[in-house]
Amino acid sequence: MSSNNSSESPRTTAGLTAQIRSLVRRTFEGRPGFVAAYLYGSALRDDYQPDCSDTDVLLIFEDSTEKQSLYDSIKGFVSEQRTVDVTIIFMSEFMQRVHPGWSR
């Protein structure tokens, strides 16, 4: 497992990506039910502004994931990165392309 590259500033897209990757690994790697995390939104576009943009992260979990412990983990994740906007979906929703930002 590689660690966060300290030479990358979170004020750049590369630095933000490295910071979020490290945070996701620390919080969710090895956790039963965790499938994937995706960074999306302005962090991947040209309109990302480090001083005012939030960071959108989509977390995907297996349907069988125990929800209360999942929510407890999310609280810890968000408290470490105050400008993060977390969307949680489960695998069955992901397979049906259910996401608040996706049109049907």
Secondary structure, 3 states (H helix, E strand, C coil): CCCCCCCCCCCCHHHHHHHHHHHHHHHHCCCCCEEEEEEEHHHHCCCCCCCCCCEEEEEEECCCCCHHHHHHHHHHHHHHCCCEEEEEEEHHHHHCCCCCCCCC
